[in-house]
Amino acid sequence: MREGQTQPVRREDYTPPAYWIRQAELTFDLDPAKTIVASKLTIERNAAQPAQPLRLDGEGLTLLRVLADGESVAFRHDDGDLLVELPADREQIVLEIRNTCAPEANTELSGLYTSGGGFFTQCEAQGFRRITYFLDRPDVMAVYRVTLRADRKKYPKLLSNGNLVAEGTLDNGRHFATWHDPHPKPSYLFALVAADLACREQRVRSRAGKEHLLQVYVRRGDMDKTGHAMNSLMAAIAWDEARFGLSLDLERFMVVAVDDFNMGAMENKGLNLFNTKYVLASPATATDGDYFDIEGVIGHEYFHNWTGNRITCRDWFQLSLKEGLTVFRDQEFSMDMLASPGARAIKRIHDVQFLREVQFAEDAGPMAHPVRPEAYTAIDNFYTATVYEKGAEVVRMMHTLVGREGFRRGMELYFRRHDGQAVTCDDFAQAIADANPGSWLAEHLEAFKRWYAQAGTPALLAHGHHDAAARTYTLRLGQRCAPTPGQAEKLPFVIPVSLALLARNGTPLPLKLQGEPIAGGSERVLVLSEVSHTFTFVDIDDEPVPSLLRGFSAPVQLDDALADADLRVLLQHDSDAFNRWEASHRLLMRAMAVALHAGTPLQLTADSVEALRAALRDPGIDPALKELLLSPPSEATVAERVSPADPARIHALHEQALDGLAQQLHADWA
């Protein structure tokens, strides 16, 4: 949408394009003030749509020429767009367009722009129309051949998507490079770079035996800061082959670091552009967090090569199809790169902390929207934590419901069905379900898809009752979701609840539901698909402590009314590291909330201090996990939980909590 337009675009109004662009041959004569773009587009009519003029998106362009099959053709401008009257008797036509754009005047950093003496692009979501006239929508996928021409001295590196097929010298100190991407892609994945850059190279061999060239381009002088980015890229390529059987599909893969870049990074096919923050790292200045972020973002953009590029979005309402799925994949990658289960749990805890602090707040505010929005006035407004992080949690729930191997089968079916297509969130969910017949996901798919359609964070209510005489433990689960803008009433969500029951001494109990012939292990997943449901476990002699939502198996607010004593059992004994942290977090949150409401100093009970001390002394707990167990909730988290929120008082109490824990556990820190 153009700035100033207020008419919303609605998902229900989607119609396929009247024309397809099958091939795009682009030639750029690069000049900062006036770049000439010549395009040769192979266009086909969509027989399923009524005959109409071809409308090509354009913004801020100067048109020089339009030809259809080498002949003049009638055209007109309409609010920046180009309307072309194509001959009615031809199903396919070659349209030639010549236009100019002004990269150095482009301060929006959308389309083709200059930065640091070089040319760069950013085309997602609607930047390509600022380069040349095109069907700038994600469901139009074309095979691109791109030739770049520029001054050799100023711009020695000429890069675009795909494989380099030709390069050479031109007159007047200029040179050229031609790139061909054999895989159809939408215009938002187009990229070019022309600049004076240094390059780190590495050749790798895939499991299939193919050799690939990996390149990381940076400003001269920054080469010594690129080692970790290259190692992260190699790790991501190897992981995707091992975990999902997805191999690099181009001869080379390039990463370019740019100072001026609107986004963290962009997954353009074979030519990823990154903000320098997510490429450059030096041991002298970078933190562990910086290294971790580089690994995660490099992985995320590489994983888009399949989940976002080979299969892309039918329309921008399906943004979470690529972003939610790829966030899930980069989270799994980062966890798999860690050496221990405790370290994996730390990554999960950090992801959930971000989800709660940012996305839960989004869901609770006036801008709450579903993972798949129903309308927008500017698509840039929907690059949100809901689309990304909550979208990843929706994918994770599918993974939970069908299992690790079932999810891989679903991914394989997804690519068999849709490789090279622009599809929807429903298509992805259908593939995962169809690959796992009989699973909870397959049997409740329509209800599960409410996670895409309904905004808000559900509350999961849990109440347990132990009957000593009957030796049963009855767990009643319920759900509710507050109204959000435009959605006063909510239908029940499908909520997977990973569960264990612990004896008071921390021993996990065998789990056998009423009516089952034998116990099914000490951990299982219950699925709540109604407003409420009751589950009865048998052969339970003593009242257990429930460990619910293990690993944070659903993006919900849990209300289980556990007493402090129950939380201390989980803190000291739960085998699920996430719930161990959650127990500590809740104990500290409760103590801080009491102090805030009463206006008194923070007071931790002796039993709670001893439980924390036991965790600190436990040699089986990863040191980084201990740090999280002993950290009070963030000030932002506390502010979300108390009303009214007094920032100064919350800060003072947070500092008091840190000091108090340090003093009371001083003898145990060694």
Secondary structure in CASP SS format (residue, H / E / C, confidence):
PFRMAT SS
TARGET T0000
AUTHOR 0000-0000-0000
METHOD secondary structure of the structure
MODEL  1
M C 1.00
R C 1.00
E C 1.00
G C 1.00
Q C 1.00
T C 1.00
Q C 1.00
P C 1.00
V E 1.00
R E 1.00
R H 1.00
E H 1.00
D H 1.00
Y C 1.00
T C 1.00
P C 1.00
P C 1.00
A C 1.00
Y E 1.00
W E 1.00
I E 1.00
R E 1.00
Q E 1.00
A E 1.00
E E 1.00
L E 1.00
T E 1.00
F E 1.00
D E 1.00
L C 1.00
D C 1.00
P C 1.00
A C 1.00
K C 1.00
T E 1.00
I E 1.00
V E 1.00
A E 1.00
S E 1.00
K E 1.00
L E 1.00
T E 1.00
I E 1.00
E E 1.00
R E 1.00
N C 1.00
A C 1.00
A C 1.00
Q C 1.00
P C 1.00
A C 1.00
Q C 1.00
P C 1.00
L E 1.00
R E 1.00
L E 1.00
D E 1.00
G C 1.00
E C 1.00
G C 1.00
L C 1.00
T E 1.00
L E 1.00
L E 1.00
R E 1.00
V E 1.00
L E 1.00
A E 1.00
D C 1.00
G C 1.00
E E 1.00
S E 1.00
V C 1.00
A C 1.00
F E 1.00
R E 1.00
H E 1.00
D E 1.00
D C 1.00
G C 1.00
D E 1.00
L E 1.00
L E 1.00
V E 1.00
E C 1.00
L C 1.00
P C 1.00
A C 1.00
D C 1.00
R C 1.00
E C 1.00
Q E 1.00
I E 1.00
V E 1.00
L E 1.00
E E 1.00
I E 1.00
R E 1.00
N E 1.00
T E 1.00
C E 1.00
A C 1.00
P H 1.00
E H 1.00
A H 1.00
N C 1.00
T C 1.00
E C 1.00
L C 1.00
S C 1.00
G E 1.00
L E 1.00
Y E 1.00
T E 1.00
S E 1.00
G C 1.00
G C 1.00
G E 1.00
F E 1.00
F E 1.00
T E 1.00
Q E 1.00
C C 1.00
E C 1.00
A C 1.00
Q C 1.00
G C 1.00
F H 1.00
R H 1.00
R H 1.00
I C 1.00
T C 1.00
Y C 1.00
F E 1.00
L C 1.00
D C 1.00
R C 1.00
P C 1.00
D C 1.00
V C 1.00
M C 1.00
A E 1.00
V E 1.00
Y E 1.00
R E 1.00
V E 1.00
T E 1.00
L E 1.00
R E 1.00
A E 1.00
D E 1.00
R C 1.00
K C 1.00
K C 1.00
Y C 1.00
P C 1.00
K E 1.00
L E 1.00
L E 1.00
S E 1.00
N C 1.00
G C 1.00
N E 1.00
L E 1.00
V E 1.00
A E 1.00
E E 1.00
G E 1.00
T E 1.00
L C 1.00
D C 1.00
N C 1.00
G C 1.00
R E 1.00
H E 1.00
F E 1.00
A E 1.00
T E 1.00
W E 1.00
H E 1.00
D E 1.00
P E 1.00
H E 1.00
P E 1.00
K E 1.00
P C 1.00
S H 1.00
Y H 1.00
L H 1.00
F C 1.00
A C 1.00
L E 1.00
V E 1.00
A E 1.00
A E 1.00
D C 1.00
L C 1.00
A E 1.00
C E 1.00
R E 1.00
E E 1.00
Q E 1.00
R E 1.00
V E 1.00
R E 1.00
S C 1.00
R C 1.00
A C 1.00
G C 1.00
K C 1.00
E E 1.00
H E 1.00
L E 1.00
L E 1.00
Q E 1.00
V E 1.00
Y E 1.00
V E 1.00
R C 1.00
R C 1.00
G C 1.00
D C 1.00
M H 1.00
D H 1.00
K H 1.00
T C 1.00
G H 1.00
H H 1.00
A H 1.00
M H 1.00
N H 1.00
S H 1.00
L H 1.00
M H 1.00
A H 1.00
A H 1.00
I H 1.00
A H 1.00
W H 1.00
D H 1.00
E H 1.00
A H 1.00
R H 1.00
F H 1.00
G C 1.00
L C 1.00
S C 1.00
L C 1.00
D C 1.00
L C 1.00
E C 1.00
R E 1.00
F E 1.00
M E 1.00
V E 1.00
V E 1.00
A E 1.00
V E 1.00
D C 1.00
D C 1.00
F C 1.00
N C 1.00
M C 1.00
G C 1.00
A E 1.00
M E 1.00
E C 1.00
N C 1.00
K C 1.00
G C 1.00
L E 1.00
N E 1.00
L E 1.00
F E 1.00
N E 1.00
T H 1.00
K H 1.00
Y H 1.00
V C 1.00
L C 1.00
A C 1.00
S C 1.00
P C 1.00
A C 1.00
T C 1.00
A C 1.00
T C 1.00
D H 1.00
G H 1.00
D H 1.00
Y H 1.00
F H 1.00
D H 1.00
I H 1.00
E H 1.00
G H 1.00
V H 1.00
I H 1.00
G H 1.00
H H 1.00
E H 1.00
Y H 1.00
F H 1.00
H C 1.00
N C 1.00
W C 1.00
T E 1.00
G C 1.00
N C 1.00
R C 1.00
I E 1.00
T E 1.00
C E 1.00
R C 1.00
D C 1.00
W H 1.00
F H 1.00
Q H 1.00
L H 1.00
S H 1.00
L H 1.00
K H 1.00
E H 1.00
G H 1.00
L H 1.00
T H 1.00
V H 1.00
F H 1.00
R H 1.00
D H 1.00
Q H 1.00
E H 1.00
F H 1.00
S H 1.00
M H 1.00
D H 1.00
M C 1.00
L C 1.00
A C 1.00
S C 1.00
P H 1.00
G H 1.00
A H 1.00
R H 1.00
A H 1.00
I H 1.00
K H 1.00
R H 1.00
I H 1.00
H H 1.00
D H 1.00
V H 1.00
Q H 1.00
F H 1.00
L H 1.00
R H 1.00
E H 1.00
V H 1.00
Q H 1.00
F H 1.00
A H 1.00
E H 1.00
D H 1.00
A C 1.00
G C 1.00
P C 1.00
M C 1.00
A C 1.00
H C 1.00
P C 1.00
V C 1.00
R C 1.00
P C 1.00
E C 1.00
A E 1.00
Y E 1.00
T C 1.00
A C 1.00
I H 1.00
D H 1.00
N H 1.00
F H 1.00
Y C 1.00
T C 1.00
A H 1.00
T H 1.00
V H 1.00
Y H 1.00
E H 1.00
K H 1.00
G H 1.00
A H 1.00
E H 1.00
V H 1.00
V H 1.00
R H 1.00
M H 1.00
M H 1.00
H H 1.00
T H 1.00
L H 1.00
V H 1.00
G H 1.00
R H 1.00
E H 1.00
G H 1.00
F H 1.00
R H 1.00
R H 1.00
G H 1.00
M H 1.00
E H 1.00
L H 1.00
Y H 1.00
F H 1.00
R H 1.00
R H 1.00
H H 1.00
D C 1.00
G C 1.00
Q C 1.00
A E 1.00
V E 1.00
T C 1.00
C H 1.00
D H 1.00
D H 1.00
F H 1.00
A H 1.00
Q H 1.00
A H 1.00
I H 1.00
A H 1.00
D H 1.00
A C 1.00
N C 1.00
P C 1.00
G C 1.00
S C 1.00
W H 1.00
L H 1.00
A H 1.00
E H 1.00
H C 1.00
L H 1.00
E H 1.00
A H 1.00
F H 1.00
K C 1.00
R H 1.00
W H 1.00
Y H 1.00
A H 1.00
Q C 1.00
A C 1.00
G C 1.00
T C 1.00
P C 1.00
A E 1.00
L E 1.00
L E 1.00
A E 1.00
H E 1.00
G E 1.00
H E 1.00
H E 1.00
D E 1.00
A C 1.00
A C 1.00
A C 1.00
R C 1.00
T E 1.00
Y E 1.00
T E 1.00
L E 1.00
R E 1.00
L E 1.00
G E 1.00
Q E 1.00
R E 1.00
C C 1.00
A C 1.00
P C 1.00
T E 1.00
P C 1.00
G C 1.00
Q E 1.00
A C 1.00
E C 1.00
K C 1.00
L C 1.00
P C 1.00
F C 1.00
V C 1.00
I E 1.00
P E 1.00
V E 1.00
S E 1.00
L E 1.00
A E 1.00
L E 1.00
L E 1.00
A C 1.00
R C 1.00
N C 1.00
G C 1.00
T C 1.00
P E 1.00
L C 1.00
P C 1.00
L C 1.00
K C 1.00
L E 1.00
Q C 1.00
G C 1.00
E C 1.00
P C 1.00
I C 1.00
A C 1.00
G C 1.00
G C 1.00
S C 1.00
E C 1.00
R E 1.00
V E 1.00
L E 1.00
V E 1.00
L E 1.00
S C 1.00
E C 1.00
V C 1.00
S E 1.00
H E 1.00
T E 1.00
F E 1.00
T E 1.00
F E 1.00
V E 1.00
D C 1.00
I C 1.00
D C 1.00
D C 1.00
E C 1.00
P C 1.00
V E 1.00
P E 1.00
S E 1.00
L E 1.00
L C 1.00
R C 1.00
G C 1.00
F C 1.00
S C 1.00
A C 1.00
P C 1.00
V C 1.00
Q E 1.00
L E 1.00
D E 1.00
D C 1.00
A C 1.00
L C 1.00
A C 1.00
D H 1.00
A H 1.00
D H 1.00
L H 1.00
R H 1.00
V H 1.00
L H 1.00
L H 1.00
Q H 1.00
H H 1.00
D C 1.00
S C 1.00
D C 1.00
A H 1.00
F H 1.00
N H 1.00
R H 1.00
W H 1.00
E H 1.00
A H 1.00
S H 1.00
H H 1.00
R H 1.00
L H 1.00
L H 1.00
M H 1.00
R H 1.00
A H 1.00
M H 1.00
A H 1.00
V H 1.00
A H 1.00
L H 1.00
H H 1.00
A H 1.00
G C 1.00
T C 1.00
P C 1.00
L C 1.00
Q C 1.00
L C 1.00
T C 1.00
A H 1.00
D H 1.00
S H 1.00
V H 1.00
E H 1.00
A H 1.00
L H 1.00
R H 1.00
A H 1.00
A H 1.00
L H 1.00
R H 1.00
D C 1.00
P C 1.00
G C 1.00
I C 1.00
D C 1.00
P H 1.00
A H 1.00
L H 1.00
K H 1.00
E H 1.00
L H 1.00
L H 1.00
L C 1.00
S C 1.00
P C 1.00
P C 1.00
S C 1.00
E H 1.00
A H 1.00
T H 1.00
V H 1.00
A H 1.00
E H 1.00
R H 1.00
V C 1.00
S C 1.00
P C 1.00
A C 1.00
D C 1.00
P H 1.00
A H 1.00
R H 1.00
I H 1.00
H H 1.00
A H 1.00
L H 1.00
H H 1.00
E H 1.00
Q H 1.00
A H 1.00
L H 1.00
D H 1.00
G H 1.00
L H 1.00
A H 1.00
Q H 1.00
Q H 1.00
L C 1.00
H H 1.00
A H 1.00
D H 1.00
W C 1.00
A C 1.00
END
